[in-house]
Amino acid sequence: MKLIIQIPCYNEAGTLAIALAALPRTVPGFDIVEWLVIDDGSIDETVRVALENGVDHVVRHSRNQGLARGFMTGLEACLERGADVIINTDADNQYNADDIPALVTPILQHKADIVVGARPIDTIEHFSPAKKFLQKLGSWVVRVVSRTSIPDAPSGFRAMSRAAAQRLVVFSDYTYTLETIIQAGQKNMAIVSVPIRVNEDLRPSRLLKSIPSYIQRSIGTMIRIFVIYRPFRFFGILGGVLFLLGFLLGLRFLFYFATGSGEGHVQSLILASVLLGMGFQTILVAFLADLLAANRKLLEDIRVTVKRAPTDLSHSTVNLEDVTLQQKASIPLSQHGSAMDADTKAGNVVASR
């Protein structure tokens, strides 16, 4: 079993060495533990610090592409290097690396595909009240959309199995934390949470440049989540509200018209017509968006099948070689020449596959 711990980095030369010094080289249940750093276009000495502190693999972006892209690049690189379990952590040493064994235990016990570390949000001193509120609000939105019970959805300290990593696709450029949990819920993956500890704050958050910016991005992310993963509900509710408002305004006009004073309320009739039309069109969009969501799921399934094909092919090759050896062993010595021919033909089949 191989465990790879990945760390997305962008100009993390000042804190990366501290984070790496805390990472384990042995974890119960794994034969190999490796470290992988994703350099997201850093312009400082991040790569040099990583290599000097024993990082096994470094993957680089030629320019900064954002945390979410760095996370996905790391997953791809870990899968290519044969990881059975992948752990994601931060380069600012926010998370306590001593909790890594607890993080991977549910996966080793086949009780979960993804495990998210839950921080003690209320007791973290360097989190402002606004950030604590938005963290909880974001977690609530994710729980509603994903139908999971993860208490700390924005936590980046998480472990995932190889099969789970192959199925994840992140559309956002801003952050991966909320979207991956929603995908896990949508795809019926087993996802659990375990309590973790945090370390002291070494630097300000890169995602929290200012409270207004964080609020704007968080709200935008939440709306986008609903649009992508609950399109029928989102557009259906919006269309229903518009249609209902138009219907009520229409009833209002009909009331005045029936009482003989409808001439002074033509504006209500016009607005009712507009709202009814908008509501009907939005409901149609809900059906179209639902079809697009179904098509996206099919494309994601195809993507997973393609990504798993090389692994399946290698397993088939090994099985075929085992069968060939068994067949050869069962052939009498007098038919040694035939056995040689059979072995050669089987070898050709393996090579062609």
Buried (B, 14 or more C-beta within 10 A) or exposed (E): EBBBBBBBBBBBBBBBBBBBEBBBEEBEBBEBBBBBBBBBBBEBBBBEBBEEBEBBBBBBBEEBBBBBBBBBBBBBBBBEBEBBBBBBBBBBBBBBBEBBBBBBBBBBEEEBBBBBBBBEBEEBEEBEEEBEEBBBBBBEBBBEBBEBEBBBBBBBBBBBBBEBBBBBBBBBEBBBBBBBBBBBBBBEBBBBBBEBEBBEBBEEBEBBEEEEEBBEBBBEBBEBBBBBBBBBBBBBBBBBEBBEBBBEBBEBBBEBBEEEEBEEBEEBBEBBBEBBEBBBBBBEBBBEBBEEBEEBEEEBEEEBEEBBEEEEEEEEBEEBBEEBEEEBEEBEEEEEEEBEEBBEEBEEEBEEE
